[in-house]
Amino acid sequence: MKQIFAILIVGLLILSQSSANAQNNNNEQDRWERYRTEKVSFLTTKLDLTPEEAQKFWPVYNQMEKERSETQRKKHDLEAQVRDAEGNLSNKEMIKLTREHVQLGIDEANLAEKYNEEYLKILPPVKVIKLYNAENEFRIHMFRKFRDRNRNDNES
């Protein structure tokens, strides 16, 4: 019964986000939304959250994803800047970029530490460990899915 309730809550969250994004027919936005929906479903199944846990967990997890995404975007932008400037930077500028790169790694680590503590306030430690395992399993699942789709596209 608790699982059904948790799944309904997650379903409503997904539905509300989907309807908000339905007005935007951008393919990338649609792809991102499908990814998020699949990830939420995958994690919900793996974590076996109670309704109370789900109610507290998902807002925190979504905020963490938003912050992690912003850090990853900064890292991507920095990598593009390095690629585009190849050979055209002074030593001083290159040193600055290396320090920015290291700082972004530190920011990611600080984010992981911050949200680990938040998760431990909401979930028992065994479920936090399950979360990390489930995130890794999902990443592998998506890599395989992408690989298989590309393989099928190349065979067509």
Summary of the structure (lengths in Angstrom):
residues: 156
radius of gyration: 19.1
end to end distance: 45.0
largest distance: 63.0
contacts: 378
relative contact order: 0.10
helix: 88%
strand: 0%
